[in-house]
Amino acid sequence: MPAAAARVVLVTGVSRFLGARVAHTLQADPGIERVIGVDTVPPGAQPGASPGTSPGRTEFVHVDIRTPDIAKIIASERVDTVVHLSLVTAPPASRAKAKELNVIGTMQLLAACQRSPDTRKLVVRSSAAVYGSSPRDPAVFTERDEPAEAPASGYAKDAVEVERYVRGLQRRRSGLTVSVLRFANLLGPGVDSPFTRYLRLPVVPTVLGFDPRLQFLHEDDAVEVLRRMTVEDHPGCFNVAGDGVLLLSQALRRAGRPYVPVPSPSISVLGDMGRRFAGMSGFSPELLRWLTYGRVVDTSALAHELAWRPKHGSEAAFADFVAAQISGQGSGQGSAQVPGHDIGRGVLDRLGAVLGRGGT
């Protein structure tokens, strides 16, 4: 639906890939006077940042949203729209620090929005991970469904807490337009995530006896839906994913990745292989459950609300990601190039040793 023109938009996490792209897109909108990007490091200074992560003419402000300084920025700049994109999905540091960034940072940001008389809209990037992954899940999650097993750790649990705090803000400020977007796993040439790093393993372990259904959201479609939510009023909570699904086995074959089915307990002890060859921080419990049971969400509410569907289905998003890796255009951290035979042989030997001792 039409919205009052957004004059001053604040984007959190602007030094990361998605935040930079969204800020760059919003600053080109003639209805937006200013775009202010906040982060703890300047654009381009994040480890592994690609050349495409510059936010252009966006006004960068060095501020940690975990501190009260964010309230000063929102008040002094008379920010009317906040786009919250700084949730950490692949923490480079400790789990405790990631939780602090996600939960404490969001609490401070929401408190600032509540106090500011100018702020009238909040757009929050959440995750479909709030549904968890379980053998007792429904075939397809709608926004009204509750998970059979609520996430108990990691980023997924953080996302659940973030959404709870957002609902609390809505109760306290009923006039605030709030849009919460539950993204499926992002894919595209510029995406670096636990899943893209998983795909970079010399030999990819899968969970023996399981072939999960997976959904993906292309980075271009993620930027477009965030743009629409910012310049238009669409209050509510929405699942966001490309149409269709891919089985994990199909994805690995299409990517040309060698894979070996491994008992679930054995995968956990292969985390050091991921750290050595793919820059992973091991297999988090939520990643392992997703790679076991998968997850599929219904996106009809978003399609009805926006009269729009993502340009890329899940298969097309995955194909674009793979094509970028082959052409060498993907993010440095996200590259899925095939390693040398000696590395692959060594990993197979390690897998054999793990399986030979029962995964202990």
C-alpha positions as CSV (number, residue, x, y, z in Angstrom):
1,M,0.0,0.0,0.0
2,P,1.2,3.6,-0.5
3,A,3.2,5.1,2.3
4,A,4.1,8.6,3.4
5,A,7.4,9.4,1.9
6,A,10.4,8.1,3.8
7,R,12.6,11.1,4.4
8,V,15.5,9.8,6.5
9,V,16.2,6.1,6.5
10,L,18.7,4.4,8.9
11,V,20.2,1.1,7.9
12,T,22.0,-1.0,10.5
13,G,24.8,-3.4,9.5
14,V,25.7,-1.2,6.5
15,S,29.3,-2.5,6.3
16,R,28.1,-6.0,5.6
17,F,27.1,-7.2,2.1
18,L,23.3,-7.1,2.4
19,G,23.2,-3.8,4.4
20,A,25.5,-2.1,1.8
21,R,23.4,-3.3,-1.1
22,V,20.1,-2.2,0.5
23,A,21.6,1.2,1.4
24,H,22.9,1.7,-2.1
25,T,19.4,0.8,-3.6
26,L,17.5,3.1,-1.2
27,Q,19.7,6.1,-1.8
28,A,18.7,6.0,-5.5
29,D,15.0,6.4,-4.6
30,P,13.9,10.0,-5.3
31,G,11.4,9.9,-2.4
32,I,14.2,9.4,0.2
33,E,16.1,12.4,1.2
34,R,18.9,10.8,3.2
35,V,20.2,7.3,4.0
36,I,22.3,6.9,7.1
37,G,24.3,3.7,7.5
38,V,25.5,2.6,10.9
39,D,28.0,-0.1,11.9
40,T,31.0,-0.8,14.1
41,V,33.5,-0.7,11.2
42,P,33.7,1.4,8.1
43,P,32.2,-0.1,4.8
44,G,34.7,-2.4,3.2
45,A,36.6,-3.1,6.4
46,Q,34.7,-6.3,7.3
47,P,36.9,-9.5,7.0
48,G,36.3,-11.0,3.6
49,A,34.4,-8.0,2.3
50,S,34.1,-8.0,-1.4
51,P,34.5,-4.9,-3.7
52,G,30.7,-4.7,-4.1
53,T,30.0,-3.9,-0.5
54,S,30.5,-0.1,-0.7
55,P,27.2,1.7,0.2
56,G,28.1,4.7,-2.2
57,R,26.7,8.0,-1.1
58,T,25.1,6.7,2.1
59,E,26.2,8.7,5.1
60,F,28.2,6.4,7.3
61,V,28.1,6.8,11.1
62,H,30.4,4.7,13.3
63,V,28.2,3.5,16.1
64,D,27.7,0.3,18.1
65,I,23.9,-0.4,18.3
66,R,24.6,-2.1,21.7
67,T,25.2,1.3,23.2
68,P,22.8,4.2,23.9
69,D,24.6,6.2,21.2
70,I,22.2,4.7,18.6
71,A,19.4,6.6,20.3
72,K,21.3,9.9,19.9
73,I,21.7,9.3,16.2
74,I,18.0,8.4,15.6
75,A,16.9,11.4,17.6
76,S,19.4,14.0,16.3
77,E,18.9,13.0,12.6
78,R,15.1,12.7,13.0
79,V,15.1,9.2,11.5
80,D,11.6,8.2,10.4
81,T,12.4,4.7,9.0
82,V,14.8,2.1,10.5
83,V,15.9,-1.0,8.5
84,H,17.5,-3.5,10.9
85,L,19.9,-5.7,9.0
86,S,22.8,-6.2,11.5
87,L,21.9,-9.6,12.8
88,V,24.9,-11.9,12.8
89,T,24.2,-15.2,11.1
90,A,27.8,-16.5,10.7
91,P,29.7,-15.2,13.8
92,P,33.4,-14.8,13.2
93,A,34.0,-14.6,17.0
94,S,32.5,-16.3,20.1
95,R,28.9,-17.4,20.3
96,A,28.5,-15.1,23.4
97,K,29.6,-12.0,21.3
98,A,27.2,-12.9,18.5
99,K,24.3,-13.2,20.9
100,E,25.2,-9.8,22.4
101,L,25.3,-8.2,19.0
102,N,22.0,-9.8,18.0
103,V,19.9,-9.5,21.1
104,I,21.4,-6.7,23.2
105,G,21.9,-4.6,20.0
106,T,18.3,-5.1,19.0
107,M,17.0,-4.2,22.4
108,Q,18.9,-0.9,22.3
109,L,17.8,-0.2,18.8
110,L,14.1,-0.9,19.6
111,A,14.3,1.3,22.8
112,A,15.6,4.1,20.6
113,C,12.8,3.7,18.1
114,Q,10.2,3.7,21.0
115,R,11.5,7.0,22.4
116,S,11.8,8.8,19.0
117,P,8.7,10.7,18.1
118,D,9.9,10.9,14.4
119,T,10.3,7.2,13.9
120,R,7.2,5.7,12.3
121,K,8.4,2.6,10.5
122,L,10.6,-0.4,11.4
123,V,11.7,-3.1,8.9
124,V,13.5,-6.1,10.5
125,R,15.3,-8.9,8.7
126,S,14.6,-12.1,10.6
127,S,15.1,-15.7,9.5
128,A,13.0,-18.8,8.7
129,A,15.3,-20.4,11.2
130,V,12.8,-19.3,13.8
131,Y,10.8,-22.4,12.8
132,G,13.7,-24.7,13.6
133,S,14.2,-28.1,11.9
134,S,12.6,-31.2,13.2
135,P,11.2,-34.6,12.0
136,R,7.8,-33.5,13.5
137,D,7.6,-30.3,11.4
138,P,4.7,-29.6,9.1
139,A,5.5,-30.1,5.4
140,V,5.3,-26.3,4.9
141,F,5.4,-23.6,7.5
142,T,3.0,-20.6,7.4
143,E,3.6,-17.5,9.5
144,R,1.0,-18.8,11.9
145,D,2.7,-22.1,12.6
146,E,4.7,-22.8,15.7
147,P,7.8,-25.0,15.5
148,A,7.5,-28.6,16.8
149,E,10.9,-28.0,18.5
150,A,11.8,-24.4,19.2
151,P,15.4,-23.5,18.4
152,A,17.5,-24.0,21.5
153,S,20.8,-22.4,20.4
154,G,22.7,-20.2,18.0
155,Y,21.4,-17.6,15.6
156,A,18.0,-19.3,15.3
157,K,17.4,-18.8,19.0
158,D,18.6,-15.2,18.7
159,A,16.1,-14.6,15.9
160,V,13.2,-15.9,18.1
161,E,14.3,-13.5,20.9
162,V,14.6,-10.6,18.4
163,E,11.0,-11.2,17.1
164,R,9.7,-11.3,20.7
165,Y,11.2,-7.9,21.5
166,V,9.8,-6.5,18.2
167,R,6.3,-7.7,19.2
168,G,6.8,-6.0,22.6
169,L,7.7,-2.7,20.8
170,Q,4.5,-3.0,18.7
171,R,2.4,-3.3,21.9
172,R,4.0,-0.2,23.3
173,R,3.9,1.9,20.1
174,S,0.8,0.8,18.3
175,G,1.2,3.5,15.6
176,L,4.5,2.2,14.5
177,T,4.5,0.3,11.1
178,V,6.5,-2.9,11.6
179,S,7.5,-5.4,8.9
180,V,9.3,-8.6,9.9
181,L,10.8,-10.7,7.1
182,R,11.7,-14.3,7.7
183,F,14.3,-14.9,5.0
184,A,15.1,-18.4,3.7
185,N,18.9,-19.1,3.3
186,L,20.4,-16.4,1.1
187,L,22.3,-17.4,-2.0
188,G,24.0,-15.5,-4.8
189,P,27.4,-14.5,-6.1
190,G,28.1,-12.2,-3.2
191,V,26.8,-14.3,-0.3
192,D,29.1,-15.8,2.4
193,S,27.3,-17.9,4.9
194,P,27.7,-21.2,6.8
195,F,26.0,-23.0,4.0
196,T,28.2,-21.6,1.2
197,R,31.2,-22.5,3.3
198,Y,29.8,-26.0,3.8
199,L,29.7,-26.3,0.0
200,R,33.4,-25.4,-0.2
201,L,34.5,-28.5,1.8
202,P,36.7,-30.7,-0.4
203,V,34.4,-33.6,0.3
204,V,30.9,-32.6,1.6
205,P,29.5,-34.8,4.4
206,T,25.8,-35.4,4.4
207,V,23.7,-37.0,7.1
208,L,23.3,-40.7,6.4
209,G,19.6,-41.6,5.7
210,F,18.4,-38.0,5.1
211,D,18.0,-35.9,2.0
212,P,16.4,-32.6,3.2
213,R,14.2,-30.2,1.2
214,L,15.9,-26.8,1.1
215,Q,14.7,-23.3,0.0
216,F,16.8,-20.4,-1.0
217,L,16.4,-16.6,-1.5
218,H,18.5,-14.9,-4.1
219,E,20.3,-11.8,-2.8
220,D,18.8,-9.6,-5.5
221,D,15.3,-10.6,-4.4
222,A,16.2,-10.0,-0.7
223,V,17.3,-6.5,-1.6
224,E,14.1,-5.8,-3.6
225,V,11.7,-7.0,-0.9
226,L,13.6,-4.9,1.7
227,R,13.3,-1.9,-0.7
228,R,9.6,-2.4,-1.1
229,M,9.0,-2.8,2.6
230,T,10.9,0.5,3.2
231,V,9.2,2.7,0.7
232,E,5.7,1.2,1.1
233,D,3.7,0.3,4.2
234,H,3.3,-3.5,4.6
235,P,2.9,-4.2,8.3
236,G,3.1,-7.8,9.4
237,C,5.3,-10.9,9.5
238,F,6.2,-12.5,6.2
239,N,8.1,-15.6,5.0
240,V,10.4,-14.8,2.1
241,A,11.8,-17.5,-0.2
242,G,12.2,-18.3,-3.8
243,D,9.5,-20.6,-5.3
244,G,10.2,-24.4,-5.2
245,V,12.7,-26.5,-3.3
246,L,15.9,-28.4,-3.9
247,L,16.9,-31.7,-2.3
248,L,20.4,-31.4,-0.8
249,S,21.6,-34.3,-3.0
250,Q,20.3,-32.4,-6.1
251,A,22.1,-29.2,-5.0
252,L,25.4,-31.0,-4.4
253,R,25.2,-32.8,-7.8
254,R,24.4,-29.5,-9.6
255,A,27.3,-27.8,-7.9
256,G,29.6,-30.7,-8.9
257,R,30.5,-31.3,-5.2
258,P,31.7,-34.8,-4.1
259,Y,29.8,-35.9,-1.0
260,V,29.8,-38.8,1.4
261,P,26.8,-39.8,3.6
262,V,28.0,-39.9,7.2
263,P,26.3,-40.8,10.5
264,S,25.1,-37.7,12.3
265,P,27.5,-38.1,15.3
266,S,30.5,-38.3,12.9
267,I,29.7,-35.0,11.2
268,S,30.1,-33.1,14.4
269,V,33.7,-34.2,14.8
270,L,34.5,-33.0,11.2
271,G,34.3,-29.4,12.3
272,D,38.1,-29.1,12.2
273,M,38.1,-30.1,8.6
274,G,35.7,-27.2,7.9
275,R,37.9,-24.8,9.8
276,R,40.9,-25.8,7.9
277,F,39.5,-25.9,4.3
278,A,36.4,-23.7,4.3
279,G,36.7,-21.1,7.0
280,M,33.8,-22.6,8.9
281,S,33.5,-22.4,12.6
282,G,32.4,-26.1,12.7
283,F,28.9,-27.4,12.2
284,S,26.6,-25.5,14.5
285,P,23.6,-27.5,15.9
286,E,21.1,-25.4,13.8
287,L,23.1,-26.0,10.6
288,L,23.3,-29.7,11.3
289,R,19.6,-30.0,12.0
290,W,18.8,-28.0,8.8
291,L,21.0,-30.3,6.8
292,T,19.2,-33.3,8.3
293,Y,15.5,-32.3,8.2
294,G,15.4,-29.3,6.0
295,R,12.7,-26.6,6.1
296,V,10.0,-25.3,3.7
297,V,8.0,-22.1,4.2
298,D,4.8,-20.9,2.5
299,T,5.2,-17.5,0.9
300,S,1.7,-16.8,-0.3
301,A,1.1,-14.1,2.3
302,L,4.0,-12.1,0.9
303,A,2.9,-12.6,-2.7
304,H,-0.7,-11.4,-1.8
305,E,0.6,-8.4,0.2
306,L,3.0,-7.1,-2.4
307,A,1.4,-8.6,-5.6
308,W,5.0,-9.7,-6.3
309,R,7.1,-12.8,-6.2
310,P,10.8,-13.2,-6.1
311,K,12.4,-13.2,-9.6
312,H,14.5,-16.3,-8.8
313,G,13.1,-19.6,-7.6
314,S,15.2,-21.7,-5.2
315,E,16.7,-23.6,-8.1
316,A,17.6,-20.5,-10.1
317,A,19.1,-18.9,-7.0
318,F,21.3,-21.9,-6.5
319,A,22.2,-22.1,-10.2
320,D,23.3,-18.4,-10.1
321,F,25.5,-19.0,-7.1
322,V,27.1,-22.0,-8.7
323,A,27.7,-20.2,-12.0
324,A,29.4,-17.3,-10.1
325,Q,31.8,-19.7,-8.4
326,I,32.7,-21.4,-11.6
327,S,33.4,-18.0,-13.3
328,G,35.3,-16.8,-10.3
329,Q,32.9,-13.9,-9.7
330,G,31.7,-15.0,-6.3
331,S,32.8,-13.7,-2.9
332,G,36.2,-14.8,-1.9
333,Q,34.9,-16.4,1.2
334,G,32.0,-18.0,-0.7
335,S,34.0,-19.6,-3.5
336,A,33.2,-23.3,-4.1
337,Q,36.0,-24.1,-6.4
338,V,37.1,-27.8,-6.5
339,P,40.3,-28.4,-4.5
340,G,43.3,-30.4,-5.6
341,H,43.2,-34.2,-5.6
342,D,45.7,-34.4,-2.7
343,I,43.4,-32.4,-0.4
344,G,40.3,-34.4,-1.4
345,R,42.2,-37.6,-0.9
346,G,43.3,-36.5,2.6
347,V,39.7,-35.6,3.5
348,L,38.4,-39.0,2.4
349,D,41.1,-40.6,4.5
350,R,40.0,-38.5,7.5
351,L,36.3,-39.5,6.9
352,G,37.3,-43.1,6.7
353,A,39.2,-42.8,10.0
354,V,36.2,-41.2,11.7
355,L,33.8,-43.8,10.5
356,G,36.2,-46.6,11.3
357,R,36.2,-45.6,15.0
358,G,32.4,-45.1,15.2
359,G,32.4,-41.3,14.9
360,T,34.1,-40.8,18.3
